[in-house]
Amino acid sequence: MPFLRDGLAVVLGMLAGTTVNMTLVLFALFLFPMAEGSDFSDTDAMADYFATIPVAGLLLILAAHLGQSFFGGLVAALLSPTRPRAMALIIGVISLIGGVMNMSQLPLPAWMWIEVPGYLLVAWFAASWAMRMKRPVRSAA
């Protein structure tokens, strides 16, 4: 039942991608903590945070977002029995939707919108890498 395996590949890919994303975001918060008493739901506090965080912190957040699409796409492509690229791109599209929603709601610097096309690009590369890894090795006989 390839359809069920593809569905499971997407679910596990999203789980893997979200884990990578949250790990890197939490690492960024560890390296560049928010002001004491700040709250993620406070738009002004978030604007202050993003205005003071160094570029390295923003790049780490960018890597977290794109890492979700890449690693989630990689897992989905590796687990998909018949359509690895399609499953990876599903992860990319879901990540893209979440990223656009995130960018629309948070006062991030405008240059971070560069990540938007990156979601699909890194998912595509993840699928390509997974397909190479799944390809049978031919012996030189």
N, C-alpha and C positions, 0 to 999 in steps of 0.2 A: 504494500500500500504506500506508494511513493508520496501521495498527497499528504498523508498523515505525517510521514517523515519530514516532508518539506515544512509543514506547519510547525512541527517540533523544532526543526532547525531554526526557524525564525524566532520562536519563543526563546530558545536557548541562546541564540545570537543576541537578542535584545538583552537578555540577562547578563551575558558576558560583557557586552558593550556598556551597559549601564554601570556595571561594577567597575570597569576601567574609568569611565567618566567620573563617577563619584569618588573613586580613590584619588584621582589626580586633582579634582576640585578640593577635596579635603586636605590634600597635601599643599595646595596653593594657600588655603586658609591657615594651615599650620605655619607655613613660611611667612605669609603676609596676613596676619590676623586682622579682623575687623576691630574697630574701637570697642572698648569695654561697654557693655550694655546695648550694643547695636543689635538690630533685629532684621532678619532677611525680609520681613514683610513691610518694613519701613522704607519707602522709596527714597526719602531724603538721606537716610543712613547709607543706603546702597549707592546713591549718587556720590556721596562723600567718599565712600570706600573705593569706588572705581576711579575717582579723581585722584586719589592718593596712592593707589597700588602702583608699584613700578611696572614697567613694560614687561619685565621677566614674569611677573605674576599674571599679567594678561595673556602672555604667550603660553603659559602653563594652562590657563583656562581654555584657550584656543585648542591646545593639544588634547585636553580632556574631551572637549566636544567632538573633535575630529577622531579621537581615539575610540569613542563610542561607535562611530560609523565604521571605522576600519576593523577593529577587533570583533565587533558584533557581526559585520559582514564576513569576516574571515571564518568565524565559527559557523555561521549559517551556511556558507559555501562548502565548508569541509563536511558538514553533516548532511547536506542535500544530496540525495541519490541521483537525481536526474537534472535539476536546474540550479546549479550552484550560483551562476551569475545573477539569475533572477532573484534568488533568495537573498543574496548579498545586497542587491539594489533595493529590495524591500526594506532591509535594515537602513540603507542610506536614505530612503524616502521618509521613513518614520523618524529618523534622526534629524533630517532636514526640517520636517514639520515642527518637531520639538524645538529645534534651534531657532527657527523664525519666530516662534511664539516666545521663546526666551529672550531673543534680541529685541522683540517688540515691547516686552514688559520691563526689562531691566535697562537702566541708564548706562549702558556700555558705550565705550568710544565708537564713533562711526566707523573707524577703520576695521573694527572687528567683524563687520558685515562681510569681509573677505572670506569668512568661513563658510558662508552659505553654499557656494558652488562646490566647496571642498567636500561636503558630505557625500555627494554622489561620486566624486572623483576617487576618494579614498575607498569607498565601498567597491567601486569598479576594480581598483588595484588589488584590493583584498581578494576579490573573486578570482582575478587572474593568478594571483599567487597560490590560492587554494587549488585551482585547477591544475597548475603545474605540479603541486605537491601530490595531487591524487593521480597524476598520469603514471601509468606503469613504466617502470624502468626497463629499457631494452638492453639486453646483453650484447656485447660486441663479439658475436661468435661467427 
